[in-house]
Amino acid sequence: MEPFSSLVELLARRAESQPDERAYIFLSDRGTEEAVLSFRQLQDAANALAARLSGIVSPGERALLVFPPGLEFLIAFFGCLIAGVIAVPMMMPRRQGARDSSAAIIANCEPVVALTSATFAIRGDLQARFLREGLQWLSVDLNPSAVKATADLPSPPQAQDIAFLQYTSGSTSEPKGVAVSHTNLLANLEMIRHSLGNTRQSTYVNWVPLYHDMGLILNALQTLYVGSLCVLMAPNAFTQRPLNWLRAIHDYRAEVGCSPNFGYDHCVSRYRADQMQGIDLSCWKVALNGAEPVHAETIDRFIETFAGHGFQAGTVFPAYGMAEATLLISGGSRGAGHVTRTVSRSTLQSHTVTAPVDAADAQLLVGCGRELINEQIAIVDPDHRTRLPPLTVGEIWVNGSNVARAYWKNPEATAAALNADIAGEDNARWLRTGDLGFLDEAGELYVTGRIKDLIIVRGINHYPQDIERTVQAAHPAFRANCGAAFAATHEHDEETLVIVQEIERTERNRIDAAEIKGLIRENVTDQHELFARHIVLIRPGTLPKTTSGKIQRSQARKFWLERRFEDLGADAD
């Protein structure tokens, strides 16, 4: 790839060399083309918006991007880049939602303008959620001719300039604004291109929202980087009709489709042979699975379900990443498929990787690929900051030009997490991911959990996701990917296990709560040698999650301590 100094230069090059080629298509809920932008149309619309912004916002000030699904977000994002304004993508708050992080983000980034679509501009009930003195609202139009330039554009951004603030998911703490520079973005986009094997022919179909780094960087910005087409659909459209994602991959002969693990489960659960008639997935070359733990069972079920429609096992592409590394940290190679390793559950609890002693001791892990070009991954003892050998679990550390060097207005977290050093080594600055994992002999990375989520009872480590999967496999009434296991201090300062689990809507009035809780305790005791002292059965949609679907276990623990969960089986205790 030719070098670029910024995404503004990249967009200008695409508009010059591929002016009339379609860059982005947005599909309606029924799969028809609702809006289209060519590379030149995107640049024209972004330039017009940048001119408007330059009249009211100074370079370096922040702009909220609050959009429903659609192409207006992309115009707003590039308009900010051209104007030198720091974009802050935000989740569209739900009308009745009370748990979004918008207040904390606004307090931290102190925006002076909020960009939105004409549809959202009339929703005064939601604008009240973004109340801030002096905040101006601008509506973004898809039609560039509707907006006339009224000011000279500032000079192009420099490589080290901050392009946007990507706020972390907040799965274990308050969200922090990762200051992502043009250098970070371009470095990671090249890493993604190289790992996924993308070219100008690598059409994407994406349903992940653009305010999320997977939707924005891995999908929308990667296609711009290689000059290919990105077909977008609304997250709700995927949730309601997940097979439409696969149909769009077929219709546009897409090579790349990315999703968190739950998305692949969702496709399998909604599979209907008649709805998949005529759909050929042989064009699909990279089915990236990331943003949350990758499960071997999910991969196996997806391959088995869709093999008859041309889906190839080698298409599966587990990966690992996070906002602080711009996005992608590790991945495989196109067509190579996924790697698994069966390990001892008992020795994994002591952070050592060995073969299982018998079938009951076996745990199957999925590899998340290897370090990318121009990047290093290390496994480090989190307490002593010393590098650990292969097949030893420790904290995952990352070094590379894709790693951001600051959280917005948070010097303490910046120093601790983004500029760490490994004891006894050179002055390289490392990202401390907060995730636990190990490297195998070949350099494959296996992610085992979050440090802050680790459950330690009687000195033994337990990974909450393993306990949660045991619970959800015990009875069909338990919603998949909708449970949280965490530790809480009991009397005499003893750590005890708490399990919170959503119940399927159709099963709420059928279950015997006492029987169900007994089943949970029996299965957890049998498989993990732990006693679940407290079990809370809750309604669907009430477990706190991040925007990408990650379980917020620390938030669930807080809700439990504050007695904010309604226990459907309270009478059974």
C-alpha positions as CSV (number, residue, x, y, z in Angstrom):
1,M,0.0,0.0,0.0
2,E,1.1,3.5,-0.7
3,P,1.8,5.6,2.4
4,F,-0.7,8.2,3.6
5,S,-0.2,10.9,6.2
6,S,-3.8,11.0,7.3
7,L,-7.3,9.6,6.6
8,V,-8.1,12.9,4.9
9,E,-5.4,12.3,2.4
10,L,-6.6,8.7,2.0
11,L,-10.2,9.8,1.2
12,A,-8.9,12.4,-1.2
13,R,-6.9,9.8,-3.1
14,R,-9.9,7.5,-3.3
15,A,-12.1,10.3,-4.6
16,E,-9.5,11.1,-7.2
17,S,-8.7,7.6,-8.4
18,Q,-12.1,5.9,-7.9
19,P,-14.5,8.9,-8.0
20,D,-17.7,7.2,-9.2
21,E,-17.2,3.8,-7.6
22,R,-19.6,3.0,-4.8
23,A,-17.9,3.2,-1.5
24,Y,-20.8,2.6,0.9
25,I,-24.3,1.2,0.6
26,F,-26.9,1.2,3.4
27,L,-29.6,-1.4,3.2
28,S,-33.1,-1.1,4.5
29,D,-34.5,-3.6,7.1
30,R,-35.8,-5.6,4.1
31,G,-32.5,-5.7,2.3
32,T,-33.1,-3.1,-0.4
33,E,-30.6,-0.3,-1.1
34,E,-31.7,2.8,0.9
35,A,-28.7,5.1,0.4
36,V,-25.4,5.0,-1.6
37,L,-22.3,7.1,-1.5
38,S,-19.5,7.0,-4.0
39,F,-16.0,8.0,-2.9
40,R,-16.3,11.4,-4.5
41,Q,-19.8,12.0,-3.0
42,L,-18.4,11.2,0.4
43,Q,-15.5,13.6,0.0
44,D,-17.8,16.4,-1.3
45,A,-20.3,16.0,1.5
46,A,-17.6,15.8,4.1
47,N,-15.9,18.9,2.7
48,A,-19.2,20.8,2.8
49,L,-19.8,19.8,6.4
50,A,-16.2,20.7,7.3
51,A,-16.7,24.2,6.0
52,R,-19.8,24.5,8.2
53,L,-17.9,23.2,11.2
54,S,-15.0,25.6,10.6
55,G,-17.3,28.5,11.1
56,I,-18.3,27.5,14.6
57,V,-15.7,25.0,16.0
58,S,-12.0,25.4,16.4
59,P,-9.5,22.6,15.5
60,G,-8.9,20.3,18.4
61,E,-12.4,20.8,19.9
62,R,-14.7,17.9,20.2
63,A,-17.9,16.9,18.3
64,L,-20.3,14.3,19.4
65,L,-21.5,11.9,16.6
66,V,-25.0,10.7,17.6
67,F,-26.6,8.9,14.7
68,P,-29.1,6.2,14.0
69,P,-27.9,3.6,11.4
70,G,-27.1,5.1,8.1
71,L,-24.5,6.8,5.9
72,E,-24.8,10.3,7.6
73,F,-22.3,9.1,10.3
74,L,-19.6,8.6,7.7
75,I,-20.1,12.2,6.4
76,A,-19.9,13.5,9.9
77,F,-16.8,11.5,10.8
78,F,-14.8,12.6,7.7
79,G,-16.2,16.2,8.0
80,C,-14.7,16.3,11.5
81,L,-11.4,15.0,10.3
82,I,-11.2,17.5,7.5
83,A,-12.1,20.4,9.9
84,G,-9.5,19.2,12.4
85,V,-12.3,18.6,15.0
86,I,-12.0,15.5,17.2
87,A,-14.9,13.2,16.6
88,V,-16.5,11.4,19.5
89,P,-18.8,8.5,18.2
90,M,-21.7,7.8,20.6
91,M,-24.3,5.2,20.9
92,M,-27.8,6.4,20.1
93,P,-29.5,6.3,23.5
94,R,-32.7,4.4,23.9
95,R,-35.8,6.4,24.7
96,Q,-36.3,4.7,28.1
97,G,-32.7,3.6,28.6
98,A,-31.1,4.6,31.9
99,R,-27.8,2.8,31.8
100,D,-25.9,4.4,28.9
101,S,-22.6,6.1,29.5
102,S,-23.4,9.3,27.7
103,A,-23.2,11.6,30.8
104,A,-19.7,10.3,31.7
105,I,-18.4,10.6,28.2
106,I,-19.8,14.2,27.8
107,A,-18.3,15.3,31.1
108,N,-14.9,13.9,30.0
109,C,-14.6,15.1,26.4
110,E,-16.5,18.5,26.9
111,P,-17.9,18.7,23.3
112,V,-18.9,22.0,21.8
113,V,-21.1,20.6,19.0
114,A,-23.2,17.5,18.4
115,L,-23.8,16.1,14.9
116,T,-26.8,14.1,14.1
117,S,-29.3,13.2,11.3
118,A,-32.4,15.2,10.6
119,T,-34.5,12.3,12.0
120,F,-32.7,12.5,15.4
121,A,-32.8,16.4,15.4
122,I,-36.5,16.4,16.2
123,R,-36.1,14.0,19.2
124,G,-36.0,16.5,22.0
125,D,-36.5,13.7,24.6
126,L,-33.0,12.4,23.7
127,Q,-31.4,15.8,23.2
128,A,-32.1,16.3,26.9
129,R,-29.8,13.4,27.7
130,F,-26.9,15.3,26.1
131,L,-27.6,18.5,28.0
132,R,-24.5,20.7,28.1
133,E,-24.3,24.5,28.2
134,G,-23.4,25.9,24.9
135,L,-23.6,22.7,23.0
136,Q,-24.8,23.3,19.4
137,W,-26.6,20.7,17.3
138,L,-26.0,20.4,13.6
139,S,-28.0,18.2,11.2
140,V,-26.1,16.2,8.6
141,D,-27.6,15.7,5.2
142,L,-26.7,13.0,2.7
143,N,-27.0,15.4,-0.2
144,P,-23.8,17.6,-0.5
145,S,-25.6,20.1,-2.7
146,A,-27.9,20.9,0.2
147,V,-24.9,22.4,2.1
148,K,-22.7,25.3,0.8
149,A,-19.2,25.9,1.9
150,T,-19.1,29.1,4.0
151,A,-15.5,29.1,5.3
152,D,-12.0,28.1,4.2
153,L,-11.0,24.7,5.2
154,P,-8.1,24.4,7.7
155,S,-4.8,22.9,6.7
156,P,-4.7,19.1,6.5
157,P,-4.2,17.2,9.7
158,Q,-0.8,15.9,10.7
159,A,0.0,12.2,11.3
160,Q,0.2,12.6,15.0
161,D,-3.0,14.6,15.3
162,I,-5.9,13.0,17.2
163,A,-8.5,11.8,14.7
164,F,-11.2,10.7,17.2
165,L,-11.9,9.5,20.7
166,Q,-12.9,5.9,21.0
167,Y,-14.5,5.4,24.4
168,T,-13.8,2.0,25.9
169,S,-16.7,-0.5,26.4
170,G,-16.7,-0.1,30.2
171,S,-17.0,-3.8,30.8
172,T,-14.9,-3.6,34.0
173,S,-14.7,0.2,34.7
174,E,-15.9,3.6,33.7
175,P,-15.4,4.3,29.9
176,K,-12.2,6.0,29.0
177,G,-11.6,8.1,25.9
178,V,-8.8,6.5,23.8
179,A,-7.1,9.3,21.8
180,V,-6.6,7.6,18.4
181,S,-4.3,9.5,16.1
182,H,-4.1,9.3,12.3
183,T,-0.8,7.3,12.7
184,N,-2.5,4.8,14.9
185,L,-5.4,4.4,12.5
186,L,-3.2,4.0,9.4
187,A,-0.9,1.5,11.1
188,N,-3.8,-0.7,12.3
189,L,-5.5,-0.5,8.9
190,E,-2.4,-1.8,7.3
191,M,-2.1,-4.6,9.9
192,I,-5.8,-5.5,9.2
193,R,-5.2,-5.5,5.4
194,H,-2.1,-7.7,5.7
195,S,-3.7,-10.2,8.2
196,L,-7.1,-10.5,6.4
197,G,-5.5,-10.5,2.9
198,N,-7.8,-7.7,1.7
199,T,-7.7,-6.1,-1.7
200,R,-9.9,-3.7,-3.8
201,Q,-12.2,-6.7,-4.5
202,S,-12.8,-7.4,-0.8
203,T,-16.4,-6.3,-0.4
204,Y,-17.6,-6.2,3.2
205,V,-21.1,-6.6,4.6
206,N,-21.4,-5.1,8.1
207,W,-24.2,-4.9,10.7
208,V,-22.0,-3.9,13.7
209,P,-22.8,-0.2,14.6
210,L,-20.3,2.5,13.4
211,Y,-20.0,4.0,16.9
212,H,-18.3,0.7,17.8
213,D,-14.6,0.3,16.8
214,M,-15.3,-3.0,15.0
215,G,-18.0,-1.4,12.9
216,L,-16.0,1.7,12.2
217,I,-12.4,0.6,11.8
218,L,-12.5,-3.1,10.8
219,N,-15.3,-2.5,8.4
220,A,-16.0,1.0,7.2
221,L,-12.4,2.4,7.3
222,Q,-10.7,-0.8,6.2
223,T,-12.8,-0.8,3.0
224,L,-11.8,2.8,2.3
225,Y,-8.2,1.9,3.0
226,V,-8.2,-0.8,0.3
227,G,-10.7,0.9,-2.0
228,S,-13.4,-1.7,-1.8
229,L,-17.2,-1.6,-1.2
230,C,-18.8,-1.6,2.3
231,V,-22.4,-2.7,2.5
232,L,-24.0,-1.6,5.8
233,M,-27.2,-2.7,7.6
234,A,-28.7,-1.7,10.8
235,P,-27.9,-3.7,14.0
236,N,-31.6,-4.1,14.7
237,A,-32.2,-5.5,11.2
238,F,-29.6,-8.1,12.0
239,T,-31.1,-8.9,15.4
240,Q,-34.5,-9.3,13.9
241,R,-33.5,-11.2,10.7
242,P,-29.9,-12.4,11.1
243,L,-30.1,-14.5,7.9
244,N,-30.5,-11.2,5.9
245,W,-26.8,-10.6,6.8
246,L,-25.9,-13.9,5.0
247,R,-28.2,-13.0,2.1
248,A,-26.5,-9.7,1.6
249,I,-23.1,-11.5,1.7
250,H,-24.5,-13.7,-1.1
251,D,-26.1,-10.8,-3.1
252,Y,-22.9,-8.6,-3.1
253,R,-20.5,-11.6,-3.3
254,A,-18.8,-10.2,-0.2
255,E,-15.5,-11.6,0.9
256,V,-15.5,-10.3,4.5
257,G,-18.2,-10.4,7.2
258,C,-17.3,-9.7,10.9
259,S,-19.3,-10.3,14.1
260,P,-18.9,-10.9,17.8
261,N,-19.4,-14.5,18.8
262,F,-23.0,-14.1,19.7
263,G,-23.8,-13.1,16.1
264,Y,-22.8,-16.5,14.8
265,D,-24.9,-18.2,17.5
266,H,-27.8,-15.9,16.5
267,C,-27.6,-17.0,12.8
268,V,-27.6,-20.7,13.8
269,S,-30.6,-20.3,16.2
270,R,-32.6,-18.5,13.5
271,Y,-31.7,-20.9,10.7
272,R,-34.5,-21.8,8.4
273,A,-33.8,-23.9,5.3
274,D,-36.5,-22.2,3.2
275,Q,-35.1,-18.7,4.1
276,M,-31.6,-19.8,3.0
277,Q,-32.7,-21.3,-0.3
278,G,-30.5,-20.2,-3.2
279,I,-27.9,-18.5,-0.9
280,D,-24.3,-19.3,-1.8
281,L,-21.7,-18.4,0.8
282,S,-18.7,-19.7,-1.1
283,C,-17.7,-16.1,-1.8
284,W,-17.2,-15.5,1.9
285,K,-13.4,-15.7,2.7
286,V,-13.1,-14.1,6.1
287,A,-15.7,-14.7,8.9
288,L,-13.9,-12.7,11.6
289,N,-15.1,-13.5,15.1
290,G,-14.0,-11.0,17.8
291,A,-15.0,-8.3,20.3
292,E,-16.0,-11.0,22.9
293,P,-14.8,-14.5,23.9
294,V,-14.7,-16.9,20.9
295,H,-16.3,-20.3,21.6
296,A,-15.3,-23.5,19.8
297,E,-18.9,-24.8,20.0
298,T,-20.2,-21.7,18.2
299,I,-17.7,-22.2,15.4
300,D,-18.6,-25.9,15.0
301,R,-22.3,-25.2,14.9
302,F,-22.0,-22.4,12.4
303,I,-19.8,-24.6,10.1
304,E,-22.2,-27.5,10.3
305,T,-25.3,-25.4,9.8
306,F,-24.0,-23.4,6.8
307,A,-21.6,-25.9,5.1
308,G,-24.5,-26.9,2.8
309,H,-24.7,-23.3,1.6
310,G,-21.0,-23.1,0.5
311,F,-19.5,-21.9,3.8
312,Q,-16.0,-23.3,4.2
313,A,-14.3,-24.1,7.5
314,G,-11.2,-22.2,6.5
315,T,-13.3,-19.0,6.4
316,V,-13.5,-18.9,10.2
317,F,-11.1,-16.2,11.5
318,P,-11.0,-15.7,15.3
319,A,-9.3,-12.5,16.3
320,Y,-8.5,-10.3,19.3
321,G,-8.4,-6.6,19.7
322,M,-9.3,-3.6,21.8
323,A,-9.8,0.2,21.5
324,E,-6.4,1.0,23.0
325,A,-4.7,-0.7,20.1
326,T,-6.9,1.2,17.7
327,L,-8.6,-2.2,17.1
328,L,-7.0,-5.4,15.9
329,I,-4.2,-7.0,18.0
330,S,-4.0,-10.5,16.7
331,G,-5.4,-12.6,13.9
332,G,-4.7,-15.5,11.6
333,S,-4.4,-15.5,7.8
334,R,-7.0,-15.8,5.1
335,G,-8.2,-19.3,4.5
336,A,-6.2,-20.9,7.4
337,G,-9.2,-21.5,9.6
338,H,-9.1,-21.6,13.4
339,V,-6.8,-23.3,15.8
340,T,-7.9,-25.0,19.0
341,R,-6.1,-26.5,22.0
342,T,-7.4,-28.9,24.7
343,V,-5.9,-28.0,28.0
344,S,-6.2,-29.1,31.6
345,R,-9.0,-27.2,33.4
346,S,-7.3,-27.7,36.8
347,T,-3.8,-26.5,35.9
348,L,-5.3,-23.5,34.0
349,Q,-6.7,-22.4,37.4
350,S,-3.0,-22.1,38.5
351,H,-2.1,-20.2,35.3
352,T,-0.2,-23.1,33.8
353,V,-1.1,-24.8,30.5
354,T,-0.8,-28.6,30.3
355,A,-2.6,-31.5,28.7
356,P,-5.8,-32.8,30.6
357,V,-5.5,-35.8,32.7
358,D,-8.9,-37.2,31.6
359,A,-12.0,-36.1,29.7
360,A,-13.5,-34.5,32.8
361,D,-10.4,-32.3,33.1
362,A,-10.5,-31.2,29.5
363,Q,-11.2,-27.6,28.4
364,L,-11.2,-26.6,24.7
365,L,-9.8,-23.1,23.9
366,V,-9.8,-21.3,20.6
367,G,-6.7,-19.5,19.4
368,C,-7.1,-15.8,18.4
369,G,-4.2,-15.7,15.9
370,R,-0.7,-14.3,16.2
371,E,0.9,-10.9,16.5
372,L,0.5,-8.6,13.5
373,I,3.2,-7.0,11.3
374,N,5.1,-4.2,13.1
375,E,3.7,-5.3,16.5
376,Q,4.8,-7.3,19.5
377,I,2.7,-9.3,22.0
378,A,4.1,-10.3,25.4
379,I,2.7,-12.3,28.2
380,V,3.6,-10.6,31.5
381,D,3.3,-11.3,35.2
382,P,0.9,-8.4,36.1
383,D,2.3,-8.0,39.6
384,H,6.0,-8.2,38.9
385,R,6.0,-6.9,35.3
386,T,8.3,-9.8,34.1
387,R,7.9,-11.6,30.8
388,L,6.5,-15.1,31.1
389,P,7.4,-18.1,28.9
390,P,5.0,-19.9,26.5
391,L,2.2,-21.9,28.0
392,T,2.0,-19.7,31.1
393,V,-1.0,-17.5,31.7
394,G,-0.4,-13.9,32.4
395,E,-1.5,-10.4,31.3
396,I,-1.4,-9.7,27.5
397,W,0.8,-6.7,26.7
398,V,1.1,-5.1,23.3
399,N,3.6,-2.8,21.6
400,G,3.3,-1.2,18.2
401,S,2.5,2.0,16.3
402,N,-1.2,1.0,16.5
403,V,-1.2,1.5,20.3
404,A,-2.7,4.9,21.4
405,R,-0.5,6.9,23.8
406,A,-3.1,8.7,25.8
407,Y,-6.6,8.5,27.4
408,W,-8.3,11.8,27.1
409,K,-7.8,13.9,30.2
410,N,-6.7,10.8,32.3
411,P,-3.0,11.0,32.9
412,E,-3.0,8.3,35.7
413,A,-4.6,5.7,33.5
414,T,-2.5,6.8,30.6
415,A,0.7,6.2,32.5
416,A,-0.4,2.9,34.0
417,A,-2.0,1.2,31.0
418,L,-0.6,2.8,27.9
419,N,3.0,3.4,28.7
420,A,4.1,0.4,30.8
421,D,7.5,-1.2,30.7
422,I,8.6,-4.8,31.2
423,A,11.0,-5.2,34.0
424,G,14.6,-5.7,32.9
425,E,13.9,-4.8,29.3
426,D,14.4,-1.7,27.1
427,N,12.4,1.5,27.2
428,A,9.6,0.2,24.9
429,R,6.2,1.5,25.9
430,W,3.6,-1.3,26.3
431,L,-0.2,-1.4,26.4
432,R,-1.5,-3.4,29.4
433,T,-4.7,-4.9,28.1
434,G,-6.1,-6.1,31.4
435,D,-6.8,-9.5,29.7
436,L,-5.3,-12.8,30.7
437,G,-3.9,-15.3,28.1
438,F,-1.0,-17.3,26.9
439,L,1.1,-17.9,23.8
440,D,1.7,-21.4,22.6
441,E,5.0,-22.7,21.2
442,A,4.1,-21.3,17.7
443,G,3.1,-17.9,18.9
444,E,-0.7,-18.4,18.8
445,L,-2.5,-16.3,21.3
446,Y,-5.2,-17.7,23.6
447,V,-7.3,-15.3,25.6
448,T,-8.6,-16.8,28.8
449,G,-10.3,-13.9,30.6
450,R,-10.2,-10.5,32.2
451,I,-8.0,-9.9,35.3
452,K,-10.7,-7.9,37.0
453,D,-13.3,-10.6,36.3
454,L,-11.3,-13.4,37.7
455,I,-13.0,-15.3,40.6
456,I,-10.7,-16.4,43.3
457,V,-12.2,-18.7,45.9
458,R,-9.9,-20.4,48.5
459,G,-6.9,-19.3,46.5
460,I,-8.0,-21.0,43.3
461,N,-8.6,-19.0,40.1
462,H,-11.9,-19.5,38.2
463,Y,-12.9,-17.9,34.9
464,P,-16.4,-16.6,35.0
465,Q,-17.2,-17.3,31.4
466,D,-16.6,-21.0,32.1
467,I,-19.1,-21.0,35.0
468,E,-21.6,-19.0,32.9
469,R,-21.5,-21.5,30.1
470,T,-22.0,-24.4,32.5
471,V,-25.1,-22.7,33.8
472,Q,-26.5,-22.0,30.4
473,A,-26.0,-25.5,29.2
474,A,-28.0,-26.9,32.2
475,H,-31.5,-26.0,31.1
476,P,-33.2,-24.5,28.0
477,A,-34.8,-21.8,30.1
478,F,-31.4,-20.1,30.5
479,R,-30.7,-17.5,27.9
480,A,-27.3,-18.0,26.1
481,N,-24.7,-15.3,26.6
482,C,-27.0,-13.6,29.2
483,G,-25.5,-14.6,32.6
484,A,-22.9,-13.3,34.9
485,A,-20.8,-15.1,37.5
486,F,-18.8,-13.0,40.0
487,A,-17.4,-13.2,43.5
488,A,-18.7,-11.2,46.5
489,T,-17.4,-11.1,50.1
490,H,-19.4,-13.1,52.5
491,E,-19.3,-13.2,56.3
492,H,-15.8,-13.5,57.8
493,D,-14.4,-11.9,54.6
494,E,-14.8,-15.1,52.7
495,E,-15.2,-14.8,48.9
496,T,-18.4,-16.5,47.7
497,L,-19.9,-17.2,44.2
498,V,-22.9,-15.3,42.9
499,I,-24.7,-16.2,39.7
500,V,-27.1,-13.9,37.9
501,Q,-28.9,-15.5,34.9
502,E,-31.6,-14.3,32.5
503,I,-34.6,-16.6,31.9
504,E,-36.1,-16.9,28.4
505,R,-39.3,-15.0,28.1
506,T,-41.3,-18.0,27.1
507,E,-40.1,-20.0,30.1
508,R,-40.7,-17.4,32.9
509,N,-44.0,-18.7,34.0
510,R,-43.2,-22.4,33.5
511,I,-40.1,-22.9,35.6
512,D,-39.9,-24.2,39.2
513,A,-37.4,-21.6,40.6
514,A,-36.3,-23.9,43.5
515,E,-35.7,-26.8,41.1
516,I,-33.8,-24.5,38.6
517,K,-31.6,-23.1,41.3
518,G,-30.8,-26.5,42.6
519,L,-29.9,-27.6,39.1
520,I,-27.5,-24.7,38.8
521,R,-25.8,-25.5,42.1
522,E,-25.5,-29.1,41.1
523,N,-23.9,-28.5,37.8
524,V,-21.5,-25.8,39.1
525,T,-20.4,-27.9,42.0
526,D,-19.9,-30.9,39.8
527,Q,-17.9,-29.2,37.1
528,H,-16.1,-26.4,39.0
529,E,-16.0,-27.6,42.6
530,L,-17.7,-24.4,43.7
531,F,-20.8,-23.7,45.7
532,A,-23.1,-21.0,44.2
533,R,-24.3,-19.4,47.4
534,H,-26.4,-16.8,45.7
535,I,-28.4,-17.3,42.5
536,V,-30.6,-14.6,40.9
537,L,-32.9,-15.3,38.0
538,I,-33.8,-12.2,36.1
539,R,-35.9,-11.1,33.1
540,P,-34.6,-10.9,29.6
541,G,-32.7,-7.7,28.7
542,T,-31.9,-6.7,32.3
543,L,-28.3,-8.0,32.6
544,P,-25.9,-5.1,32.0
545,K,-23.8,-5.4,28.8
546,T,-21.6,-3.2,26.7
547,T,-22.6,-1.9,23.3
548,S,-20.7,-4.9,21.7
549,G,-22.6,-7.4,23.9
550,K,-19.9,-8.1,26.5
551,I,-21.1,-8.9,30.0
552,Q,-20.5,-6.1,32.4
553,R,-19.8,-8.3,35.4
554,S,-18.6,-5.5,37.7
555,Q,-21.8,-3.6,36.9
556,A,-23.8,-6.8,37.6
557,R,-22.0,-7.2,40.9
558,K,-22.8,-3.6,41.8
559,F,-26.5,-4.1,40.9
560,W,-26.6,-7.3,43.0
561,L,-25.0,-5.5,46.0
562,E,-27.5,-2.7,45.7
563,R,-30.4,-5.2,45.3
564,R,-31.4,-3.7,42.0
565,F,-32.1,-7.0,40.3
566,E,-35.7,-8.4,40.4
567,D,-35.2,-12.0,41.3
568,L,-37.9,-14.1,39.6
569,G,-37.1,-16.9,42.0
570,A,-36.8,-14.9,45.2
571,D,-39.3,-17.2,47.0
572,A,-37.1,-20.2,46.2
573,D,-34.2,-19.1,48.5
